[in-house]
Amino acid sequence: MTFWILFCRGDAWHQLRQEDFSQIDLDGSPELLALIKNMMRTNPAQRVDMRAICAHPVISRARSEMARTFAQAKASGSSLFVASPLAGVPDNFLETILGHAMGIIPDDGAMDLSP
């Protein structure tokens, strides 16, 4: 099952809110799964705080990659919008921020939205 379940309010969402992550297939990135679990703790006192999220390796790598893209765009005189997550990401962005290849994105770049 893919990340789309995080945005719906059906049974899958309620499972996540009860700390049941059995439907999430992130075997290729245990550090990302651990972060998601810590962000979704039902007890607010157990949830990871913003400093820890910003310092997390996956988030740090994403920020570094965006800063690198920004610096390249600025140096080349191209649009700084390319450094925004809204602008799209290079083919290897996910592998870069996760620190390795996961193989969860199909070769054609299409996102799998199947349940």
N, C-alpha and C positions, 0 to 999 in steps of 0.2 A: 504494500500500500504506500502511496506517495504522500508528500507533504500537504496535498490539497485538503486532507482531513482536518488539518489544524484550523481551517477557515470555515468549516461548516458547523452547524449546531445539532447535528443528528446524533445517533448512538455512538459513533466514533468519537465525537467531541466529548460526550459524557464519560466515555471510557478514559480518555486522557485526563479529564478533570478529576477522576478517581485514581489517578496515578497508575493506570493500566496501559502500559506502552507496548503491549504484545503485538499490536497491529503495525507498529513502526519498524520498518526494515532499514536499520542503519548499522548493520553488522560491519560495514566497511569503514565506519567512523564512530568508534565508541566514545571518543571525546566530545563529538557533537551531540550524540544521544545523551550523554551524561549532562551536558549543559542544558539541553531541552528539559530533561527530567528535573534538574535543579531549579529551572525557571518556572516549572508548573507544579511545584509542591502545593498540596492543598493547605498546609499550614503555612501562613505567611511568614512566620518566624523562621521557618526552615528554607525559605526561598533564597536563592543567591541574590546578592545585592548588585546594584548597577556597576560599582567599581570592579567587582569580580567578573561580571559579564564583559566589560570593556577590556579587562586584562586577560580574558580567556584566549588561548592560542588560536582558535578558529576565528574569533572576532579580530584579534590583533593582526592576523595574516590578511583578513579581508580589508581592514583599514590600511595596512601597508600597501596592498595591491592597488587600492583606490588612490592612495597618495602618489604611488609610482606613476599611475596612469595620468593623474592630474599634472604632475611635473613634466611628463612627456608631452602632454597636450599644450601646456604653457610654453615649453621650450620650442615646440614646432609651430606655435601660433594657431593651432587648431582649436576648435570649440572646447571649452573647459567642461561642458556638459558630458563629455565622454567619460569623465571620472565618476559620474553619478551612477548609482545602481539602477536608476530609471532609464539610463541610456542603453542598457543591455550590457552583456559581459562577454569577454573573449571566450573562445571555445574551451580553454583550459582553466578558467577562473575557479570552478568548483574544486578541481584537483589541486590548484594552488592553495586555496584557503584551507582545504582539509589536510593538506600536506602529502597527499598521495592520490592515485587514481581510484575512484570508487566504482565507476562503470554504471552509475544509476541514470545517466542521461543517454538516451538513444543516439546512435550515430548521426541521425538526421537532425538532431537538435530539438526535436519535438518533445514536449513534456507529456508523460504518461498520466492521464487523468482518470484511468480506470480504477474502480474500487478494489 
